[in-house]
Amino acid sequence: MAVKLIYQMLVKLLSWIVLCARSDITKEIEILVLRHQLAVLQRRTPRPRISWSDRAVIAALTPTTTRSSPSRIPDHERGDRAVDLDEPPE
């Protein structure tokens, strides 16, 4: 644990020394490159179009992957009390 901390401190110290030794032009070029990388990563891709065959596959697989809805589970297995909306609360 202590060795890792000392290593990280040494690496950070050396990176600061290297940063101070760089010229201003090099720093500005690095900033421009980082800004370009950020701009590329922030681009949003358009939403993919789903064809009818994709929809058919999704529709065929959906019933096999979804869990049972609460209406299909008997009241005694639900764990909470079933609420009857037609009767007023006591």
C-alpha positions as CSV (number, residue, x, y, z in Angstrom):
1,M,0.0,0.0,0.0
2,A,2.8,2.5,1.0
3,V,4.8,1.5,-2.0
4,K,1.9,2.2,-4.4
5,L,1.4,5.6,-2.7
6,I,5.1,6.5,-3.0
7,Y,5.1,5.4,-6.7
8,Q,2.0,7.5,-7.5
9,M,3.5,10.5,-5.8
10,L,6.8,10.1,-7.7
11,V,5.0,9.7,-11.0
12,K,2.9,12.9,-10.3
13,L,6.1,14.8,-9.3
14,L,7.9,13.8,-12.5
15,S,4.9,14.7,-14.7
16,W,4.9,18.2,-13.1
17,I,8.6,18.6,-13.8
18,V,8.1,17.5,-17.4
19,L,5.1,19.9,-17.7
20,C,7.2,22.8,-16.4
21,A,10.1,22.0,-18.9
22,R,7.8,22.1,-21.9
23,S,7.5,25.1,-24.1
24,D,4.3,27.2,-24.3
25,I,3.8,26.0,-27.9
26,T,3.9,22.4,-26.9
27,K,1.3,23.0,-24.2
28,E,-1.0,24.9,-26.5
29,I,-0.7,22.0,-29.1
30,E,-1.6,19.5,-26.4
31,I,-4.6,21.6,-25.3
32,L,-5.8,21.8,-28.9
33,V,-5.4,18.0,-29.4
34,L,-7.4,17.4,-26.1
35,R,-10.1,19.8,-27.2
36,H,-10.4,18.0,-30.5
37,Q,-10.6,14.6,-28.8
38,L,-13.3,15.9,-26.5
39,A,-15.3,17.3,-29.5
40,V,-15.1,14.0,-31.2
41,L,-16.3,12.1,-28.2
42,Q,-19.2,14.5,-27.6
43,R,-20.6,14.0,-31.1
44,R,-23.9,12.3,-30.9
45,T,-24.6,9.5,-33.3
46,P,-28.0,9.5,-34.9
47,R,-30.6,7.1,-33.6
48,P,-30.5,3.8,-35.5
49,R,-33.4,2.9,-37.7
50,I,-35.2,-0.3,-36.8
51,S,-36.4,-2.3,-39.8
52,W,-39.5,-4.5,-39.8
53,S,-37.3,-7.6,-39.5
54,D,-35.6,-6.2,-36.4
55,R,-39.0,-5.4,-34.9
56,A,-40.2,-9.0,-35.6
57,V,-37.1,-10.5,-33.8
58,I,-37.6,-8.2,-30.8
59,A,-41.3,-9.0,-30.7
60,A,-40.5,-12.8,-30.8
61,L,-37.9,-12.6,-28.1
62,T,-39.7,-10.2,-25.7
63,P,-42.1,-12.7,-24.2
64,T,-39.2,-15.0,-23.3
65,T,-37.2,-12.4,-21.5
66,T,-39.8,-10.4,-19.6
67,R,-40.7,-11.3,-16.0
68,S,-44.2,-12.1,-15.0
69,S,-46.4,-9.1,-14.4
70,P,-48.0,-8.7,-11.0
71,S,-51.4,-9.4,-12.4
72,R,-50.4,-13.0,-13.2
73,I,-49.0,-13.7,-9.7
74,P,-51.6,-14.9,-7.3
75,D,-52.4,-12.6,-4.3
76,H,-51.0,-15.0,-1.7
77,E,-47.6,-15.1,-3.5
78,R,-47.3,-11.3,-4.0
79,G,-46.2,-10.4,-0.6
80,D,-48.3,-7.2,-0.5
81,R,-52.0,-7.0,0.0
82,A,-54.1,-6.8,-3.1
83,V,-56.1,-3.5,-3.3
84,D,-59.6,-3.5,-4.6
85,L,-60.3,-0.2,-6.3
86,D,-64.1,-0.6,-6.2
87,E,-64.3,-0.7,-2.4
88,P,-63.6,2.5,-0.4
89,P,-60.8,2.3,2.1
90,E,-61.8,1.6,5.8
